[in-house]
Amino acid sequence: IMDNLLVLAEGKTIEIFPDFTVKIDGKPHEFPYMSHKLSLERVGNWIKLDTGRGLIITGDLPSNVFTIEVSGWYFGKLAGILGTYNNEQYDELTTGDNKIVKNEDSFYNSWEVSKKCRPNGNNAVDIIQDESDVKYIKCAKVLKSTDSVHRPCFRQVNPDKAFEMCLNRDDMCAASRFYLHQCRQQGVYLPPPKECVQCVAPNAESFVAGETIRISPRSDDYQPISSAETIFIVEEKPCNKETTKHLGSLVYEVEQELTKAGISNNKYGLIGFNKKGSHSHTMDGQLLNDATNFVKGVESLTFTSYKTDTLDAILQAANYPFRAGVVKNIILLQCGGCSDLKTIQYQQVRHTLQARNIQFHILRDQEFMPGNKIPKQKILGMDRTRKYVLQNSNDKSLENMGYSVDTCSHLALLSNGSIFDSSSLSLKKVRHQKMAIDTISNRIAKSSLPSQCQVCTCEADETGAAKSVCRSCYSEMTDYISLWWNTFRHPMTIEQEINKQFQEFLNAKKNWAVLTA
């Protein structure tokens, strides 16, 4: 098992450790990292380093399996422990001082970059293929058997190398991930063996892919837990640059409110999205960490002016590796409205949020306007039953408060979430900033109620990492039938449905939540 992966590229020294921590030029850094053409990101259990000059390193850190890809422009121009990349065998053992040798140890040692990196001899063992051996049977079941989950890829990628690796390392799951990565490169996407995907139940026991557990006070399985996991999604545009400086304070207050409500051992995650798509920001190398470490992820945000895909970022957050049984919140920090309605994508996000009981909140750089007039006081936000203002007011025009209708706002209200003006985090008076943060954090905690009954299934994500997918104990089929039946009886486009529900909401004279100075 490696101590760390060391890459020298573009004048930078990048060290990646097995626990997903990173050092750039000797200083700690979080995923992702970008410098000119060089980029480093984490996706699930994978890390990907792209030099921008034709060298890409992809690694599955838990399995200690790595893939190195080079551009065809380097044909005949390379040398190293992986060979010379010229389709010739005679010079494969070319040393670091450009000599061809026959001794493998001399060859490998010539390429060492430090005495600390020198291995203790050749760790490869002679493979004896004894078909009665337990190790052979276990490896053959996955990489040779006609019943293997990998069988659909056998014609595209020969499994022999992975089979040898399995026998050599006595790690079937690592060999499987190595083989599956090769299959993905050929366009064949398959799940890992179920025994290689292990989720963690509330009592720290494990359950494998395909298995389902029930969390309920009446259940003989597992008791409900009072913990929450909150994912912040940040649109990396200049309008959010100032606002993100206050995210640390907001997370701290959310944690305080959750603790008051008896919800502890909470975790927080961060996703940024820009023109290149959405990407996870780690905190001490982890996708989810406690409130005190959250700001470490914020420091790696960058801000540019390009078109973004908000719904895709929400879907990535909804598919985060939440712990089984926790309360799930997603908070979107957005510059403007969502993109035009994409029927299939919107329906997918909507169903995922509803089926998994995820509360979705929005912090948006957009003021609330009563009757298209400048309000006499700051309007902080609203939800399905209340509207939140900074100070007490008898302004009747607030009852006709308008708000732009889009898919993201609709998702927030459907999920028992809220919509707030993100500029309230940067009000001129510190006292008003504190009041706004208190109001938002209180609202988020208020809807973070632990579910009394959940059903959780263990699944593998796109990288083979385990994740628990939980829903309420009610049948999802009921939601499908209800949605289909309502559409059948009252044909209506999604856009019409959104407009109708928003109009009904905005016309209703509900209670006001008033925060006085």
DOKEMAR-955253 format. One line per 5 residues: their letters; for each residue y, z, x of C-alpha. Coordinates in pm, 1 decimal, always signed. Example, Ala and Ser with C-alpha at 12.3 -4.5 7.8 and 13.67 -1.06 7.14 Angstrom:
// DOKEMAR-955253
as> -450.0/+780.0/+1230.0 | -106.0/+714.0/+1367.0
***
This chain:
// DOKEMAR-955253
imdnl> +0.0/+0.0/+0.0 | +336.2/-100.4/+142.1 | +609.4/+148.3/+232.0 | +880.0/-97.0/+130.7 | +962.1/-467.1/+106.1
lvlae> +1221.3/-569.2/+365.2 | +1407.1/-899.8/+329.2 | +1675.0/-1034.2/+563.8 | +1877.7/-1302.5/+387.2 | +2236.8/-1425.0/+364.0
gktie> +2346.8/-1171.2/+622.2 | +2210.4/-885.7/+409.6 | +1924.6/-641.6/+464.1 | +1747.1/-570.5/+135.9 | +1489.5/-291.4/+111.2
ifpdf> +1288.0/-248.1/-208.6 | +1068.2/+59.5/-244.2 | +757.0/+115.5/-462.7 | +955.7/+340.4/-701.2 | +1199.7/+50.6/-767.2
tvkid> +1481.5/+206.8/-566.0 | +1684.0/-36.5/-355.8 | +1893.8/-26.0/-41.7 | +2137.8/-299.8/+58.1 | +2243.1/-278.0/+422.6
gkphe> +2112.0/+77.8/+426.2 | +2309.2/+193.7/+119.8 | +2150.9/+275.8/-219.3 | +2201.7/+12.4/-487.3 | +2073.5/-53.3/-837.8
fpyms> +1924.9/-359.4/-1002.9 | +2065.9/-617.7/-1052.0 | +2246.8/-724.4/-735.0 | +2439.1/-1044.3/-669.1 | +2622.4/-1161.3/-359.6
hklsl> +2721.2/-1526.4/-336.6 | +2392.6/-1713.4/-387.3 | +2170.6/-1409.4/-330.0 | +2040.7/-1231.4/-641.4 | +1801.8/-944.6/-710.8
ervgn> +1682.7/-835.4/-1055.0 | +1415.3/-630.4/-1226.1 | +1219.6/-751.1/-1529.5 | +967.1/-495.4/-1651.7 | +737.7/-420.6/-1357.1
wikld> +849.7/-730.7/-1169.2 | +1125.2/-769.1/-916.0 | +1268.4/-1109.3/-830.8 | +1470.8/-1187.1/-520.6 | +1629.8/-1532.2/-497.7
tgrgl> +1816.0/-1621.3/-178.9 | +1975.2/-1920.6/-349.4 | +1855.5/-2135.2/-62.0 | +1504.8/-2221.0/-172.7 | +1325.4/-1890.0/-113.6
iitgd> +1212.2/-1680.6/-411.9 | +1008.4/-1359.7/-382.6 | +849.1/-1218.6/-697.2 | +667.5/-886.6/-684.4 | +465.7/-663.0/-914.9
lpsnv> +544.8/-332.2/-747.2 | +285.1/-109.3/-919.9 | +10.2/-354.7/-823.4 | +154.7/-430.5/-479.8 | +115.8/-803.5/-549.6
ftiev> +380.3/-1050.1/-430.7 | +438.7/-1422.7/-459.0 | +658.6/-1619.3/-220.2 | +790.9/-1959.0/-326.8 | +977.7/-2199.3/-100.3
sgwyf> +1152.1/-2524.8/-174.0 | +1000.8/-2855.0/-65.3 | +1304.2/-2898.8/+156.9 | +1136.1/-2655.9/+398.0 | +824.6/-2870.5/+443.7
gklag> +731.9/-2873.4/+812.0 | +1015.9/-2634.9/+897.6 | +846.6/-2297.3/+850.8 | +627.0/-2065.4/+1053.8 | +501.9/-1712.4/+998.8
ilgty> +204.8/-1511.1/+877.6 | +169.2/-1743.6/+577.0 | +132.7/-2051.9/+795.2 | +342.7/-2351.7/+886.2 | +372.6/-2532.1/+551.0
nneqy> +292.2/-2878.5/+683.4 | -58.4/-2940.7/+543.3 | -204.2/-2917.3/+895.0 | -464.8/-2660.0/+997.5 | -445.5/-2679.4/+1374.2
deltt> -110.7/-2497.6/+1403.6 | -149.5/-2236.4/+1128.4 | -172.0/-1957.5/+1388.1 | +164.1/-2034.5/+1548.2 | +315.4/-1718.5/+1695.6
gdnki> +672.4/-1596.0/+1682.3 | +739.2/-1747.7/+2026.6 | +606.3/-2087.5/+1908.8 | +261.8/-2070.8/+2069.5 | -64.7/-2164.5/+1901.1
vkned> -329.5/-1893.6/+1942.3 | -682.1/-1834.2/+1814.8 | -680.4/-1456.0/+1798.9 | -562.3/-1340.2/+1455.1 | -443.8/-997.9/+1571.2
sfyns> -224.8/-1156.4/+1839.7 | -89.1/-1396.0/+1580.0 | -0.5/-1124.6/+1326.4 | +147.7/-886.9/+1583.1 | +376.2/-1161.0/+1716.5
wevsk> +560.9/-1163.7/+1384.1 | +624.0/-790.2/+1354.3 | +989.4/-697.7/+1305.5 | +944.9/-331.8/+1399.7 | +683.2/-109.3/+1558.9
kcrpn> +684.1/+87.4/+1232.3 | +549.8/-218.8/+1052.7 | +242.8/-264.2/+1274.0 | -78.0/-222.0/+1069.6 | -375.4/-23.6/+1192.2
gnnav> -594.7/-324.1/+1253.2 | -729.4/-571.1/+998.7 | -770.0/-398.1/+663.3 | -970.0/-680.5/+507.3 | -1338.8/-600.4/+470.2
diiqd> -1641.3/-824.7/+474.4 | -1722.3/-912.1/+115.6 | -2085.2/-873.2/+17.0 | -2137.4/-1027.8/-323.7 | -2410.1/-808.9/-466.4
esdvk> -2435.0/-895.9/-835.5 | -2593.8/-558.7/-909.5 | -2305.9/-366.9/-753.3 | -2077.2/-182.7/-997.2 | -1767.0/-325.4/-831.1
yikca> -1901.9/-680.6/-858.7 | -1988.3/-635.4/-1226.5 | -1641.0/-501.7/-1305.9 | -1463.3/-784.9/-1124.2 | -1692.5/-1054.9/-1262.4
kvlks> -1635.0/-937.4/-1618.1 | -1266.7/-1024.0/-1585.1 | -1262.3/-1311.5/-1335.3 | -1592.9/-1494.8/-1387.3 | -1735.8/-1417.6/-1730.2
tdsvh> -1710.1/-1668.9/-2014.1 | -1598.9/-1374.4/-2229.4 | -1305.7/-1293.9/-2000.7 | -954.5/-1277.3/-2143.9 | -860.4/-1500.1/-1848.0
rpcfr> -1101.6/-1778.3/-1940.5 | -833.8/-2010.0/-2094.6 | -680.3/-2037.0/-1746.9 | -996.5/-2096.5/-1543.2 | -949.2/-2475.4/-1547.3
qvnpd> -583.3/-2454.1/-1448.2 | -619.8/-2192.2/-1172.6 | -939.7/-2125.6/-977.8 | -1008.6/-1749.1/-1004.1 | -1213.2/-1727.7/-680.8
kafem> -926.4/-1591.8/-467.4 | -844.2/-1328.4/-726.4 | -1214.1/-1238.9/-746.9 | -1229.7/-1188.8/-369.0 | -916.5/-976.8/-388.7
clnrd> -1078.5/-767.1/-659.8 | -1385.4/-702.1/-443.9 | -1175.9/-637.5/-133.4 | -926.7/-393.1/-284.9 | -1152.5/-247.4/-553.0
dmcaa> -857.1/-279.8/-790.9 | -945.3/-502.1/-1082.1 | -608.0/-460.4/-1253.1 | -410.7/-565.9/-944.1 | -632.8/-872.3/-901.7
srfyl> -587.8/-951.8/-1269.2 | -208.0/-936.2/-1244.7 | -218.3/-1156.1/-935.6 | -424.0/-1414.1/-1122.8 | -213.3/-1395.5/-1439.8
hqcrq> +101.8/-1459.0/-1237.0 | -54.1/-1777.1/-1099.5 | -147.7/-1877.0/-1453.5 | +209.8/-1830.3/-1573.7 | +328.2/-2062.0/-1299.4
qgvyl> +98.7/-2325.0/-1451.4 | +231.5/-2261.4/-1801.2 | -62.4/-2049.7/-1923.2 | +47.4/-1713.1/-2064.5 | -227.5/-1457.5/-2117.7
pppke> -237.7/-1080.4/-2169.7 | -395.0/-853.3/-1906.7 | -725.7/-675.3/-1980.5 | -663.0/-391.7/-2223.5 | -788.6/-128.5/-1979.2
cvqcv> -506.9/-235.0/-1741.9 | -239.2/-152.4/-1999.3 | -210.2/+222.4/-2056.3 | +57.7/+380.2/-2273.7 | +144.6/+748.5/-2283.7
apnae> +110.1/+952.1/-2604.0 | +343.4/+1244.6/-2689.0 | +98.6/+1496.2/-2538.6 | +79.7/+1293.9/-2213.1 | -263.2/+1152.1/-2295.4
sfvag> -308.9/+778.1/-2249.4 | -412.3/+506.7/-2492.0 | -481.7/+144.8/-2398.0 | -360.0/-192.3/-2523.4 | -460.8/-258.6/-2880.9
etiri> -512.5/+107.8/-2962.9 | -301.4/+272.9/-3232.5 | -203.0/+636.8/-3265.1 | -44.9/+821.5/-3556.4 | +237.5/+1071.5/-3508.3
sprsd> +281.6/+1301.5/-3805.8 | +293.3/+1674.2/-3893.0 | -8.0/+1618.5/-4117.6 | -195.5/+1414.8/-3861.4 | -485.7/+1533.3/-3650.4
dyqpi> -358.8/+1309.9/-3370.9 | -10.6/+1388.2/-3239.9 | +283.7/+1598.7/-3354.5 | +634.6/+1445.4/-3384.2 | +869.4/+1489.6/-3090.6
ssaet> +1244.4/+1553.5/-3099.7 | +1370.8/+1316.7/-2831.1 | +1591.2/+1008.6/-2838.3 | +1630.6/+699.1/-2623.5 | +1955.7/+504.9/-2641.4
ifive> +2011.7/+158.8/-2495.6 | +2366.3/+40.5/-2427.3 | +2422.1/-335.6/-2427.4 | +2738.3/-449.7/-2247.2 | +2883.9/-796.7/-2282.7
ekpcn> +3005.1/-858.1/-1928.8 | +3343.6/-1006.8/-2010.9 | +3683.5/-892.8/-1876.1 | +3781.7/-725.4/-2205.6 | +3507.1/-466.4/-2150.6
kettk> +3594.3/-385.0/-1790.4 | +3829.3/-99.8/-1879.8 | +3616.9/+25.2/-2168.8 | +3303.8/+65.6/-1955.6 | +3489.4/+322.6/-1745.2
hlgsl> +3456.7/+556.8/-2043.4 | +3085.6/+499.5/-2107.5 | +2989.4/+792.7/-1887.6 | +3202.1/+1025.9/-2102.2 | +3058.1/+876.8/-2420.6
vyeve> +2699.8/+923.5/-2301.2 | +2777.8/+1282.5/-2202.6 | +2914.4/+1357.8/-2551.5 | +2621.9/+1182.5/-2720.8 | +2387.0/+1400.7/-2516.3
qeltk> +2578.6/+1713.2/-2619.8 | +2563.4/+1618.2/-2988.8 | +2192.3/+1539.0/-2969.8 | +2123.8/+1870.7/-2800.2 | +2312.2/+2054.8/-3075.3
agisn> +2089.5/+1879.3/-3327.6 | +1777.7/+2003.7/-3147.4 | +1700.0/+1667.4/-2985.2 | +1625.0/+1707.9/-2614.1 | +1464.3/+1531.6/-2317.1
nkygl> +1669.5/+1223.0/-2401.6 | +1685.9/+902.0/-2199.7 | +1942.3/+623.1/-2169.5 | +1918.2/+259.1/-2066.4 | +2166.3/-17.6/-1989.9
igfnk> +2151.1/-393.7/-2042.2 | +2423.8/-634.5/-1935.9 | +2449.7/-992.0/-2055.9 | +2653.3/-1288.7/-1938.4 | +2618.1/-1666.9/-1902.7
kgshs> +2286.4/-1623.5/-1719.1 | +2134.9/-1418.0/-2000.9 | +2057.0/-1048.1/-2036.5 | +1936.3/-824.0/-1755.1 | +1840.6/-459.4/-1710.1
htmdg> +2059.5/-226.0/-1504.3 | +1857.5/+49.0/-1342.3 | +1949.7/+410.9/-1271.0 | +1775.3/+542.4/-958.5 | +1551.8/+238.4/-997.2
qllnd> +1441.3/+335.0/-1348.6 | +1498.4/+143.0/-1671.7 | +1550.0/+470.6/-1860.5 | +1701.9/+785.5/-1715.3 | +1884.2/+1099.6/-1822.8
atnfv> +2253.4/+1121.1/-1912.3 | +2362.8/+1246.6/-1569.5 | +2234.8/+930.5/-1399.6 | +2368.7/+678.5/-1651.7 | +2687.0/+594.8/-1457.8
kgves> +2477.3/+463.1/-1168.5 | +2380.5/+168.3/-1386.1 | +2738.4/+106.7/-1499.3 | +2849.7/+60.9/-1138.5 | +2646.3/-260.1/-1104.9
ltfts> +2812.9/-434.9/-1402.1 | +3015.6/-748.4/-1325.2 | +3264.8/-920.0/-1555.3 | +3318.6/-1294.5/-1600.1 | +3450.3/-1521.0/-1877.1
yktdt> +3159.0/-1726.0/-2005.8 | +2974.6/-1782.9/-2332.4 | +2702.6/-1525.9/-2403.6 | +2403.6/-1484.8/-2636.8 | +2440.2/-1151.2/-2813.3
ldail> +2133.3/-1171.7/-3037.2 | +1910.3/-1236.5/-2735.9 | +2046.0/-922.7/-2566.9 | +1985.2/-715.4/-2881.8 | +1627.3/-841.3/-2897.3
qaany> +1567.7/-746.7/-2532.7 | +1697.5/-396.6/-2603.9 | +1473.9/-366.3/-2910.8 | +1176.2/-455.4/-2690.1 | +1256.2/-194.9/-2424.8
pfrag> +969.7/+34.1/-2311.2 | +1054.5/+324.5/-2541.9 | +835.2/+633.8/-2529.4 | +600.9/+679.6/-2822.3 | +757.1/+869.3/-3111.1
vvkni> +1119.5/+891.6/-2992.0 | +1433.3/+817.4/-3194.4 | +1563.4/+473.5/-3092.9 | +1932.4/+375.5/-3075.6 | +2099.8/+56.0/-2956.1
illqc> +2475.7/+47.4/-2892.2 | +2643.0/-290.1/-2837.7 | +2970.3/-302.9/-2643.7 | +3113.2/-639.2/-2744.9 | +3435.1/-834.0/-2690.5
ggcsd> +3447.3/-1033.0/-3014.2 | +3226.9/-1144.9/-3298.5 | +2873.8/-1275.6/-3269.8 | +2787.6/-1640.6/-3224.8 | +2719.9/-1872.3/-3518.4
lktiq> +2429.6/-1775.8/-3739.4 | +2090.4/-1870.8/-3596.0 | +1852.8/-1827.1/-3884.3 | +1525.2/-1777.1/-3698.5 | +1673.8/-1562.5/-3422.1
yqqvr> +1870.9/-1348.7/-3666.7 | +1566.3/-1291.0/-3886.8 | +1360.3/-1195.9/-3582.2 | +1617.4/-940.6/-3465.9 | +1664.0/-804.9/-3817.3
htlqa> +1292.3/-758.2/-3874.0 | +1243.6/-595.6/-3532.3 | +1521.1/-341.8/-3591.3 | +1398.4/-257.9/-3940.5 | +1026.1/-247.9/-3864.4
rniqf> +1073.6/-25.5/-3558.9 | +1334.2/+197.7/-3724.6 | +1603.2/+130.9/-3462.1 | +1962.1/+236.1/-3536.0 | +2210.3/-27.9/-3419.8
hilrd> +2577.2/+52.8/-3351.5 | +2865.8/-168.2/-3238.5 | +3169.4/-91.2/-3021.9 | +3384.2/-402.1/-3053.0 | +3723.6/-500.5/-2914.6
qefmp> +3858.2/-581.6/-3258.5 | +4100.1/-384.1/-3473.2 | +4041.4/-298.4/-3837.2 | +4319.6/-441.7/-4054.2 | +4414.1/-306.9/-4400.1
gnkip> +4515.6/-609.7/-4604.2 | +4598.2/-812.7/-4292.7 | +4875.0/-565.8/-4209.1 | +4923.1/-357.4/-3899.4 | +4788.6/-9.6/-3985.2
kqkil> +5021.0/+290.7/-3968.6 | +4758.9/+477.6/-3770.9 | +4452.5/+402.6/-3563.2 | +4141.7/+308.1/-3761.7 | +3840.3/+401.1/-3550.6
gmdrt> +3551.8/+245.9/-3740.9 | +3322.0/+247.7/-4039.4 | +2963.6/+261.5/-4158.1 | +2796.5/+204.3/-4493.5 | +2941.6/+514.7/-4658.0
rkyvl> +3250.5/+611.3/-4460.4 | +3555.2/+485.7/-4279.2 | +3684.5/+676.6/-3976.5 | +4053.5/+721.7/-3889.9 | +4228.4/+911.2/-3614.7
qnsnd> +4455.3/+1121.6/-3834.5 | +4490.6/+1218.0/-4199.4 | +4666.8/+959.1/-4412.7 | +4754.9/+876.7/-4773.1 | +4793.3/+508.3/-4695.6
kslen> +4648.9/+330.7/-5002.5 | +4625.1/+0.4/-4815.3 | +4333.3/+139.0/-4616.4 | +4119.7/+104.6/-4926.6 | +4149.3/-274.0/-4893.0
mgysv> +4058.6/-275.3/-4527.8 | +3919.4/-611.4/-4427.1 | +3672.0/-685.8/-4153.6 | +3530.0/-1009.0/-4021.6 | +3179.6/-1080.0/-4144.0
dtcsh> +2915.7/-1175.1/-3886.8 | +2547.2/-1124.9/-3825.4 | +2581.7/-835.0/-3580.6 | +2796.7/-631.2/-3819.9 | +2540.5/-692.5/-4090.3
lalls> +2259.7/-574.0/-3862.1 | +2450.0/-253.9/-3784.2 | +2502.2/-161.6/-4148.7 | +2146.9/-252.5/-4247.9 | +2006.4/-20.8/-3980.6
ngsif> +2217.0/+279.9/-4085.8 | +2439.2/+215.7/-3786.0 | +2816.2/+201.8/-3745.9 | +3096.3/-22.7/-3621.2 | +3380.7/+115.3/-3407.7
dsssl> +3685.3/-27.2/-3233.7 | +3609.0/-3.3/-2861.3 | +3980.5/+6.3/-2772.4 | +3986.7/+360.2/-2913.0 | +3808.4/+471.1/-2594.6
slkkv> +4116.9/+366.2/-2396.1 | +4397.9/+508.3/-2611.4 | +4709.9/+609.2/-2420.0 | +4683.3/+978.3/-2501.5 | +4386.7/+1151.9/-2342.7
rhqkm> +4367.0/+1378.1/-2646.5 | +4319.6/+1075.5/-2871.4 | +4057.3/+932.0/-2637.4 | +3864.5/+1256.8/-2662.2 | +3891.2/+1258.5/-3041.2
aidti> +3763.0/+901.2/-3061.3 | +3470.9/+971.2/-2826.8 | +3383.3/+1284.1/-3023.4 | +3385.6/+1089.7/-3350.5 | +3167.2/+808.3/-3217.5
snria> +2917.3/+1039.1/-3047.4 | +2895.1/+1258.5/-3356.8 | +2823.2/+954.6/-3573.2 | +2551.0/+828.7/-3337.0 | +2382.7/+1169.3/-3326.0
ksslp> +2407.3/+1207.0/-3703.0 | +2176.6/+909.3/-3761.4 | +1940.0/+1004.2/-3477.1 | +1692.7/+1181.3/-3700.9 | +1332.5/+1206.8/-3575.7
sqcqv> +1090.3/+1021.3/-3799.4 | +833.4/+1245.3/-3963.6 | +562.8/+980.7/-3947.9 | +513.6/+692.9/-3705.1 | +234.8/+456.6/-3610.6
ctcea> +243.1/+343.6/-3245.7 | +50.0/+58.2/-3087.4 | +9.7/+5.5/-2713.8 | +112.0/-342.4/-2598.3 | +186.7/-527.1/-2274.5
detga> +524.5/-686.8/-2211.7 | +572.4/-1024.3/-2044.9 | +516.0/-869.6/-1701.0 | +202.6/-680.1/-1800.5 | +378.8/-342.7/-1816.7
aksvc> +270.5/-107.1/-2094.1 | +500.4/-22.6/-2383.2 | +455.8/+166.2/-2710.3 | +567.6/-22.4/-3020.9 | +625.2/+223.5/-3305.1
rscys> +709.8/+178.6/-3670.5 | +727.0/+402.5/-3974.3 | +403.1/+481.0/-4152.2 | +494.9/+256.0/-4442.8 | +321.6/-81.4/-4446.0
emtdy> +520.8/-365.7/-4296.7 | +361.7/-590.7/-4560.8 | +580.4/-423.2/-4823.1 | +891.5/-541.3/-4639.6 | +758.8/-896.3/-4618.8
islww> +671.1/-910.0/-4990.0 | +1004.8/-757.4/-5090.0 | +1201.6/-1004.2/-4878.5 | +998.4/-1300.3/-5005.7 | +1014.5/-1192.9/-5371.5
ntfrh> +1390.6/-1133.1/-5368.1 | +1449.5/-1470.3/-5205.0 | +1219.1/-1638.6/-5458.0 | +1394.4/-1488.4/-5759.9 | +1746.6/-1525.2/-5623.5
pmtie> +1767.3/-1820.1/-5380.7 | +2051.4/-1752.4/-5142.6 | +2132.8/-1854.0/-4787.3 | +2151.6/-1580.6/-4526.6 | +2524.7/-1639.4/-4482.5
qeink> +2583.9/-1601.5/-4857.5 | +2376.6/-1283.9/-4857.8 | +2583.2/-1136.8/-4573.1 | +2913.3/-1225.6/-4739.6 | +2799.7/-1082.3/-5073.6
qfqef> +2681.4/-750.1/-4929.0 | +2991.4/-710.6/-4712.8 | +3223.5/-784.5/-5003.1 | +3047.0/-524.6/-5215.4 | +3074.5/-275.0/-4932.3
lnakk> +3442.5/-335.0/-4858.5 | +3537.8/-326.7/-5227.3 | +3368.1/+6.8/-5281.3 | +3599.1/+306.1/-5260.4 | +3384.5/+546.8/-5069.6
nwavl> +3454.1/+874.8/-4893.4 | +3679.7/+883.1/-4591.4 | +3594.4/+1063.2/-4272.3 | +3928.2/+1195.3/-4149.5 | +3984.9/+1328.7/-3799.4
ta> +4314.8/+1515.1/-3772.5 | +4500.9/+1585.6/-3455.1
***
